[in-house]
Amino acid sequence: TRLERPCTARAARAAAERRAVLGAFKARVVARGAARGVWESGSGRGARRRRQCGCDEPRAPRVDAMYRNDYDTDVTTWAPQGRLWQVTYAMEAVKQGSVCLGLVSDKYAVLGAYKRSPSELASYQKKTFKIDDHMGVVISGLTADARSLCRYMRTECLNHKFVYGTHVNPGRLVADVADKHQACTQSYVRRPYGVGLLVAGYDAKTGPHLYQTEPSGNFYEYKAMALGARSQAAKTYLERHFESFEGQSREELLHHAAKALSACMEGDKTLTTENCTLAVVSADEKFTIIEGDALAPFLVDLEVGGGAGGAAAAAGGDDADMGDDE
């Protein structure tokens, strides 16, 4: 017992010294971390230091750490919520793009797009692309990604026409494009396409069709649809009028497309012949892009009705002051 007491005392003194050293180390690490700004909550070097020393001193997060995510560095990494965050970011890019829309009747498929200009000295970005005589697209999102997909679609149309001598079925081509979207979500070497497409095509057997593709690889067929910023106002207008599209003439459908686009304009902006594009395809008419002075007859009614405010009122009172659907 006499021998155990000194050993116990020495052990207690050693434990006290270790606690004192550890406490001093904690204080130095806390001070150094607060000075360098590495004590934000989450993962990283600061969080590892905090876990090692057992400290939990709160600190205001840095601005560059606000959008940090542990699961968005690779498109093939699943988040605990069951998401692929890079695909979610690509779909957000589609929502922030300029608005575009499409609608179909029993004879015609019509597309419309609002074009943005990066500055007063620049031209407007092209939003409508012809794929073949019976098919075309409007896009919302990254224009460079859209050009790549359009080049792929044109190549497929040419190959099909060379081999079979006929136009490719629009639905089959859209499915191939959707597969191309989805392939980017299975390999870490490529990012998802940050663009959404509205594809209007005419099939000799089944008539006109309107399809939408997403960066996730999903695709849908619609009677009418709108994509991009402030597109909710256009969706509301189309939802209220799509049942009357059957049997309407070419000019009536183009007027509907122009009114739906006008509903998405901000209060101080209006549709003009420079920032708007319409397109139509049917059995008797190849895919035709309408822009410039040819748009004037379809924009006259908007000026008489009060521009964007009148169209938004027609779409619904709640949509007149709607912001971007981001």
WOHUGI-V617154 format. One record per pair of residues at least 12 apart in sequence whose C-alpha atoms are under 10 Angstrom apart, sorted by the first residue. I is the first residue (numbers start at 0). J is the second residue. Records with the same first field share a line. If there is no record, write none. Layout:
I=J ; J
This chain:
21=52
22=52
24=52
25=48 ; 49 ; 51 ; 52 ; 53 ; 54
26=52 ; 54
28=45 ; 48 ; 49 ; 52 ; 54
29=45 ; 48 ; 49 ; 52 ; 54 ; 55 ; 56
32=44 ; 45 ; 48 ; 49 ; 58
33=45 ; 56 ; 57 ; 58 ; 59
36=58 ; 59 ; 60 ; 61
37=49 ; 58 ; 60 ; 61 ; 64
38=54 ; 55 ; 56 ; 57 ; 58 ; 59 ; 60 ; 61
39=56 ; 57 ; 58 ; 59 ; 60 ; 61 ; 64 ; 65
40=55 ; 56 ; 57 ; 58 ; 59 ; 60 ; 61 ; 64
41=60 ; 64 ; 67 ; 68 ; 69
42=67 ; 68 ; 69
43=69
68=84
69=84
70=82 ; 83 ; 84 ; 85
71=83 ; 84 ; 85 ; 86 ; 87 ; 88
72=84 ; 85 ; 187
73=85 ; 184 ; 186 ; 187 ; 188 ; 189 ; 190
74=86 ; 87 ; 183 ; 184 ; 185 ; 186 ; 187 ; 188 ; 189 ; 190 ; 191
75=183 ; 184 ; 185 ; 186 ; 187 ; 188 ; 189 ; 190
76=184 ; 185 ; 187
83=184 ; 215
85=184 ; 190 ; 191 ; 192 ; 193 ; 214 ; 215
86=181 ; 183 ; 184 ; 190 ; 191 ; 192 ; 193 ; 213 ; 214 ; 215 ; 216
87=191 ; 193 ; 214 ; 215
88=191 ; 193 ; 214
89=140 ; 141 ; 190 ; 191 ; 192 ; 193 ; 194 ; 195 ; 213 ; 214 ; 215
90=140 ; 191 ; 192 ; 193 ; 194 ; 195 ; 213 ; 214 ; 215
91=140 ; 193 ; 194 ; 214 ; 227 ; 324 ; 325
92=139 ; 140 ; 141 ; 192 ; 193 ; 194 ; 195 ; 214 ; 227 ; 228 ; 325
93=138 ; 139 ; 140 ; 141 ; 192 ; 193 ; 194 ; 195 ; 196 ; 213 ; 214 ; 226 ; 227 ; 228 ; 325
94=139 ; 140 ; 193 ; 194 ; 195 ; 226 ; 227 ; 228 ; 229 ; 230 ; 323 ; 324 ; 325
95=139 ; 140 ; 141 ; 226 ; 227 ; 228 ; 229 ; 230 ; 323 ; 324 ; 325
96=113 ; 114 ; 115 ; 138 ; 139 ; 140 ; 141 ; 142 ; 193 ; 194 ; 195 ; 226 ; 227 ; 228 ; 229 ; 230 ; 323 ; 325
97=112 ; 113 ; 114 ; 115 ; 126 ; 138 ; 139 ; 140 ; 226 ; 227 ; 228 ; 229 ; 230 ; 263 ; 323
98=111 ; 112 ; 113 ; 114 ; 115 ; 126 ; 137 ; 138 ; 139 ; 140 ; 225 ; 226 ; 227 ; 228 ; 229 ; 230 ; 231 ; 233 ; 260 ; 263 ; 264 ; 323
99=111 ; 112 ; 113 ; 114 ; 126 ; 127 ; 136 ; 137 ; 138 ; 139 ; 195 ; 196 ; 197 ; 224 ; 225 ; 226 ; 227 ; 228 ; 230 ; 233 ; 256 ; 259 ; 260 ; 263 ; 275 ; 276 ; 277
100=112 ; 113 ; 136 ; 137 ; 138 ; 139 ; 196 ; 197 ; 198 ; 209 ; 211 ; 223 ; 224 ; 225 ; 226 ; 227 ; 230 ; 233 ; 234 ; 237 ; 256 ; 257 ; 259 ; 260 ; 277
101=136 ; 137 ; 197 ; 198 ; 199 ; 208 ; 209 ; 210 ; 211 ; 221 ; 222 ; 223 ; 224 ; 225 ; 226 ; 237 ; 256 ; 259 ; 277 ; 278 ; 279
102=197 ; 199 ; 207 ; 208 ; 209 ; 210 ; 221 ; 222 ; 223 ; 224 ; 225 ; 237 ; 241 ; 244 ; 252 ; 253 ; 255 ; 256 ; 279
103=199 ; 200 ; 206 ; 207 ; 208 ; 209 ; 221 ; 222 ; 223 ; 224 ; 241 ; 244 ; 245 ; 247 ; 252 ; 279 ; 280 ; 281
104=206 ; 207 ; 208 ; 209 ; 222 ; 223 ; 241 ; 242 ; 243 ; 244 ; 245 ; 246 ; 247 ; 248 ; 249 ; 252 ; 281
105=205 ; 206 ; 207 ; 208 ; 244 ; 245 ; 246 ; 247 ; 248 ; 281
106=201 ; 206 ; 207 ; 208 ; 244 ; 245 ; 246 ; 247 ; 248 ; 249 ; 280 ; 281 ; 282 ; 283
107=199 ; 200 ; 201 ; 206 ; 207 ; 208 ; 244 ; 245 ; 246 ; 247 ; 248 ; 249 ; 252 ; 253 ; 279 ; 280 ; 281 ; 282 ; 283 ; 284
108=134 ; 135 ; 198 ; 199 ; 200 ; 201 ; 206 ; 207 ; 208 ; 209 ; 222 ; 223 ; 249 ; 252 ; 253 ; 278 ; 279 ; 280 ; 281 ; 282 ; 286
109=135 ; 198 ; 199 ; 200 ; 207 ; 208 ; 209 ; 223 ; 249 ; 252 ; 253 ; 255 ; 256 ; 277 ; 278 ; 279 ; 280 ; 281 ; 286 ; 287 ; 288
110=127 ; 135 ; 136 ; 137 ; 197 ; 198 ; 199 ; 209 ; 223 ; 224 ; 225 ; 252 ; 253 ; 256 ; 257 ; 276 ; 277 ; 278 ; 279 ; 280 ; 288 ; 289
111=126 ; 127 ; 136 ; 137 ; 138 ; 197 ; 225 ; 253 ; 255 ; 256 ; 257 ; 259 ; 260 ; 275 ; 276 ; 277 ; 278 ; 279 ; 288 ; 289
112=125 ; 126 ; 127 ; 136 ; 137 ; 138 ; 139 ; 225 ; 226 ; 227 ; 256 ; 257 ; 260 ; 274 ; 275 ; 276 ; 277 ; 278
113=125 ; 126 ; 127 ; 137 ; 139 ; 227 ; 257 ; 260 ; 261 ; 263 ; 264 ; 270 ; 271 ; 273 ; 274 ; 275 ; 276 ; 277
114=126 ; 127 ; 270 ; 273 ; 274 ; 275 ; 276
115=273 ; 274 ; 275
116=274
122=273 ; 274
123=273 ; 274 ; 275
124=142 ; 274
125=137 ; 138 ; 142 ; 274 ; 275 ; 276
126=138 ; 139 ; 140 ; 142 ; 145 ; 146 ; 275 ; 276 ; 277
127=139 ; 145 ; 197 ; 276 ; 277 ; 278 ; 288 ; 289
128=145 ; 146 ; 149 ; 150 ; 198 ; 278 ; 286 ; 288
129=149 ; 152 ; 153 ; 198 ; 199 ; 278 ; 286 ; 287 ; 288
130=149 ; 150 ; 151 ; 152 ; 153 ; 154 ; 155 ; 156 ; 157 ; 198 ; 199 ; 200 ; 286
131=152 ; 153 ; 154 ; 156 ; 157 ; 166 ; 167 ; 200 ; 285 ; 286
132=156 ; 166 ; 200 ; 201 ; 280 ; 281 ; 284 ; 285 ; 286 ; 287
133=166 ; 167 ; 168 ; 169 ; 199 ; 200 ; 201 ; 202 ; 203 ; 207 ; 279 ; 280 ; 281 ; 282 ; 284 ; 285 ; 286 ; 287
134=152 ; 153 ; 156 ; 166 ; 167 ; 168 ; 169 ; 198 ; 199 ; 200 ; 201 ; 202 ; 207 ; 208 ; 209 ; 279 ; 280 ; 281 ; 285 ; 286 ; 287
135=149 ; 152 ; 153 ; 169 ; 196 ; 197 ; 198 ; 199 ; 200 ; 201 ; 278 ; 279 ; 280 ; 285 ; 286 ; 287 ; 288
136=149 ; 195 ; 196 ; 197 ; 198 ; 199 ; 200 ; 209 ; 210 ; 211 ; 278 ; 286
137=195 ; 196 ; 197 ; 198 ; 199 ; 211 ; 226 ; 276 ; 277 ; 278
138=194 ; 195 ; 196 ; 197 ; 198 ; 211 ; 212 ; 226 ; 227
139=193 ; 194 ; 195 ; 196 ; 197 ; 225 ; 226 ; 227 ; 228
140=192 ; 193 ; 194 ; 195 ; 196 ; 226 ; 227 ; 228
141=192 ; 193 ; 194 ; 195
142=193 ; 194 ; 195
143=192 ; 193 ; 194
144=191 ; 192 ; 193 ; 194 ; 195
145=192 ; 193 ; 194 ; 195 ; 196
146=194
147=192
148=176 ; 179 ; 180 ; 192 ; 194 ; 196
149=176 ; 196
151=175 ; 176 ; 179
152=172 ; 173 ; 175 ; 176
153=172
155=167 ; 172 ; 175
156=168 ; 169 ; 172
166=201 ; 202 ; 203
167=200 ; 202
168=200 ; 201 ; 202 ; 203 ; 204 ; 205
169=198 ; 199 ; 200 ; 201 ; 202 ; 207 ; 208 ; 209 ; 210
170=198 ; 199 ; 200 ; 201 ; 202 ; 208 ; 209 ; 210 ; 218 ; 219 ; 220
172=198
173=196 ; 197 ; 198 ; 210 ; 211 ; 212 ; 218 ; 219 ; 220
174=210 ; 212 ; 216 ; 217 ; 218 ; 219
175=216
176=196 ; 212 ; 213 ; 216 ; 217 ; 218
177=211 ; 212 ; 213 ; 214 ; 215 ; 216 ; 217 ; 218 ; 219
178=215 ; 216 ; 217 ; 218
179=191 ; 192 ; 214 ; 215 ; 216
180=192 ; 193 ; 194 ; 212 ; 213 ; 214 ; 215 ; 216 ; 217 ; 218
181=213 ; 214 ; 215 ; 216 ; 217
182=215 ; 216
183=214 ; 215 ; 216
184=214 ; 215 ; 216
190=214
191=213 ; 214 ; 215 ; 216
192=213 ; 214 ; 215 ; 216
193=213 ; 214 ; 215
194=212 ; 213 ; 214 ; 227
195=211 ; 212 ; 213 ; 214 ; 215 ; 218 ; 226 ; 227
196=210 ; 211 ; 212 ; 213 ; 214 ; 218 ; 226
197=209 ; 210 ; 211 ; 212 ; 213 ; 218 ; 219 ; 220 ; 221 ; 223 ; 224 ; 225 ; 226
198=210 ; 211 ; 212 ; 220
199=211 ; 220 ; 278 ; 279 ; 280 ; 281 ; 286
200=279 ; 280 ; 281 ; 282 ; 285 ; 286
201=280 ; 281 ; 282 ; 284 ; 285 ; 286
202=281 ; 282
203=281 ; 282
206=281 ; 282
207=222 ; 280 ; 281 ; 282
208=220 ; 221 ; 222 ; 223 ; 280
209=221 ; 222 ; 223 ; 224
210=222 ; 223 ; 224
211=224 ; 225 ; 226
222=237 ; 238 ; 241 ; 242 ; 244 ; 245
223=237 ; 238 ; 240 ; 241 ; 242 ; 244 ; 256
224=237 ; 238 ; 241
225=237 ; 259 ; 260
226=324
227=263 ; 323 ; 324 ; 325
228=263 ; 264 ; 322 ; 323 ; 324 ; 325
229=260 ; 262 ; 263 ; 264 ; 265 ; 318 ; 320 ; 321 ; 322 ; 323 ; 324 ; 325
230=259 ; 260 ; 262 ; 263 ; 264 ; 318 ; 321 ; 322 ; 323 ; 324 ; 325
231=259 ; 262 ; 263 ; 314 ; 318 ; 321 ; 322 ; 323 ; 324
232=259 ; 260 ; 261 ; 262 ; 263 ; 264 ; 310 ; 311 ; 312 ; 313 ; 314 ; 315 ; 316 ; 317 ; 318 ; 319 ; 320 ; 321 ; 322 ; 323 ; 324
233=256 ; 257 ; 258 ; 259 ; 260 ; 261 ; 262 ; 263 ; 264 ; 310 ; 311 ; 314 ; 315 ; 318
234=259 ; 260 ; 262 ; 263 ; 314
235=259 ; 262 ; 311 ; 313 ; 314 ; 315 ; 317 ; 318
236=255 ; 256 ; 258 ; 259 ; 260 ; 262 ; 310 ; 311 ; 312 ; 313 ; 314 ; 315 ; 318
237=255 ; 256 ; 258 ; 259 ; 314
238=314
239=313 ; 314 ; 315
240=255 ; 314
241=255
249=279 ; 280 ; 281
250=279 ; 296 ; 297
251=297
252=279
253=277 ; 278 ; 279 ; 289 ; 294 ; 296 ; 297 ; 298
254=277 ; 296 ; 297 ; 298 ; 299 ; 300 ; 301
255=297 ; 310
256=276 ; 277 ; 278 ; 297
257=270 ; 275 ; 276 ; 277 ; 294 ; 297 ; 298 ; 300 ; 301 ; 310
258=270 ; 297 ; 298 ; 300 ; 301 ; 304 ; 306 ; 307 ; 309 ; 310 ; 311 ; 313 ; 314
259=307 ; 310 ; 311 ; 313 ; 314
260=275 ; 276 ; 307 ; 310 ; 311
261=275 ; 298 ; 301 ; 306 ; 307 ; 308 ; 309 ; 310 ; 311 ; 314
262=301 ; 306 ; 307 ; 308 ; 309 ; 310 ; 311 ; 312 ; 313 ; 314 ; 315 ; 318 ; 319 ; 320 ; 321
263=307 ; 308 ; 310 ; 311 ; 314 ; 318 ; 319 ; 320 ; 321 ; 322 ; 323
264=306 ; 307 ; 308 ; 310 ; 311 ; 319 ; 320 ; 321 ; 322
265=307 ; 308 ; 311 ; 319 ; 320 ; 321 ; 322 ; 323
266=306 ; 307 ; 308 ; 311 ; 319 ; 320 ; 321
267=306 ; 307 ; 308
268=306 ; 307 ; 308
269=298 ; 301 ; 302 ; 305 ; 306 ; 307 ; 308
270=298 ; 301 ; 302 ; 306 ; 307
271=290 ; 291 ; 292 ; 294 ; 295 ; 298 ; 299 ; 302
272=289 ; 290 ; 291 ; 292 ; 293 ; 294 ; 295 ; 297 ; 298
273=290 ; 291 ; 292 ; 294
274=290 ; 291
275=289 ; 290 ; 291 ; 294 ; 298
276=288 ; 289 ; 290 ; 291 ; 293 ; 294
277=289 ; 290 ; 291 ; 293 ; 294 ; 297
278=290
307=319
308=320
